[in-house]
């Protein structure tokens, strides 16, 4: 698969299908690889990629710090994930695209729409993360990583993630750069020698910023309320994808459509067809370039 260097960070991506461009921010939490669109939970069940790629040019990628994409130790915010997606569109010379996010990928989609409305044809938010339990569990994950480095140090983090092969979501002790440590020896060596106090500040700020509310994170409600972008919201219903978070996005996005179907009824027959219907309508309503 090809790679693009975006803001100095290697991004693994793939373009599948033909038609209007659809930039897809992967599900999977802190293991958001492009394969998750075909292998993870509901996305595997509904066989989304099989049908989307028949009518759309689907651009999928490993989010920075996941899969084979690179990373950089810094206070990562939703804006950093937006910059990766926008940089990928620029690399592919695409001015405007439909956007789709799954799970945690919904957060950078919302933030992308706020930052680059002129480049956003529409937004699909499939099972947006959010809710009190999502925030509590997420903050706890960062706290567990901090506790581990206080006791063992960063060199032991390198040894741990190299031996275990687990992501941050699977084993919080390894931290959000676990994937990069495993596939980039130079990065791993530099990581092990970082100043602990400075690293602690980065991790604390990152966890607090990403898990900052008991509803759907990613963008401020005042900014969402100003968007003139068609949006389709598909709710989840579990500890990480609270239905209340999906309803919150419906409330905040003026041109939103809420597909009021329970997760168990979102099937291979119904879900891709609903998404394609929305994309066709949004594409027809899009203003001309310029």
Protein Blocks (a to p, Z undefined) as FASTA:
>chain_A
ZZddeehiacddddededjddddddehijaccfklmmmgojlmmnommlmmmmmpccddd
ddehiajbccddddddfklmmmmmmmmmmmnopabdcdddehjlmmmmmmmmmmmmmlmm
bdcdehiaedjklmmmmmmmmmmmmmmmmmnojmlmmmmmmmnopafklmmmnojmlmmm
mmmmklmmmmmmpcfklmmmmmmmmmmmmmmcfbdehiafklmmmpccdcdddddddfkl
cfklmmmmmmmmmkbccddbdfklmcfklmmmmmmmmmmmmmmmpcceZZ
